[in-house]
Structure formats: C-alpha cells, structure tokens
Amino acid sequence: MNLWDAREKGVLSLPSGRLVRGRGLSHPMPSGHPPTFGIYLLGSEPPEFGWESRWLRWPDFRLPADPAYAREVLGEALARAGGERVELACYGGRGRTGTALACLAVLDGVPAAEAVAYVREHYHPKAVETPWQRRFVRHFNDQVKHGH
C-alpha cells in the first residue's frame, strides 16, 4: 500500500517516521490517494466518507467530550499510521486537528512540553489555537499514565 508522501500538504512526519495527514474538511480533498482510516474531530457526527473512520466528539475551540476515548482513538491512529494512510480532520484543520496531532506526537515520543511547537513547525504555524488546547497537550501523557 502507498502511504502518504511526506512532502504533501498537511502531512506530518512523526519522530518514528510514521506519517499522518491533517486537514480541514472545509477545504477541498487533496489530490492523490484517499485515507484508509480517518479520525474526525467534530461537534456533530460526520457523513460517511467511504473509508473506515472514527468520530471523536470535539466541539470547535473546545476539548474532546470524552478524553479517555480520545486517547484510545489516537493510540489506534498512531498504530495504524505504520502501514496505512491515516487522516485527522476537523472543520478548519488547525485547532482540533493540531491538538490531536500534537497528542499523537506525544504518544510517538515528543516531550509534551515541546509537542505544540513540533506541530506548529512541521504541520501548521497556527495549529493548536486555544490555551486549553495547549494545556490538554501538555498534560496528555499525565492523563494517559493515570487513566484520567
């Protein structure tokens, strides 16, 4: 299977070399291969996309409604990114998507205190839009370890 091209717009290369694509659903679908697995970070249930997906209830400018489910789904995304085209998307592609990508970076070994900067450098300079989204990323490892 062809994975993402690291030079493609929206593709984030994690420290392990796994590639994930972030995008905004308000923008046209990028050309090339569609994802094989997607996580959609939206306040209401998304339509069927034609590939396997998970809906993570996550209202705009907020945090995931169920942080434990968010950790489970992001862990699945990281595992699947080793051999599949994994996409994370919200409406605009920056706040919620950036936050989820930063959490993936933490799961992949980026220190939590550096994950927002990592995603801003390698994905989008305005990723992770709110103070509470930045705090969520900073404490993501703590939540994973303590099961909160």
Stockholm file with secondary structure:
# STOCKHOLM 1.0

chainA/1-148         MNLWDAREKGVLSLPSGRLVRGRGLSHPMPSGHPPTFGIYLLGSEPPEFGWESRWLRWPDFRLPADPAYAREVLGEALARAGGERVELACYGGRGRTGTALACLAVLDGVPAAEAVAYVREHYHPKAVETPWQRRFVRHFNDQVKHGH
#=GR chainA/1-148 SS CCCCCTTSTTEEECTTSCEEEEEETTSCCCSSCCCSEEEEEESSCCCCCSSEEEEEECCTTSCCSCHHHHHHHHHHHHHHTTTSCEEEEESSSSHHHHHHHHHHHHHTTCCHHHHHHHHHHHTCTTCSCSHHHHHHHHTHHHHHHHTC
#=GC SS_cons         CCCCCTTSTTEEECTTSCEEEEEETTSCCCSSCCCSEEEEEESSCCCCCSSEEEEEECCTTSCCSCHHHHHHHHHHHHHHTTTSCEEEEESSSSHHHHHHHHHHHHHTTCCHHHHHHHHHHHTCTTCSCSHHHHHHHHTHHHHHHHTC
//
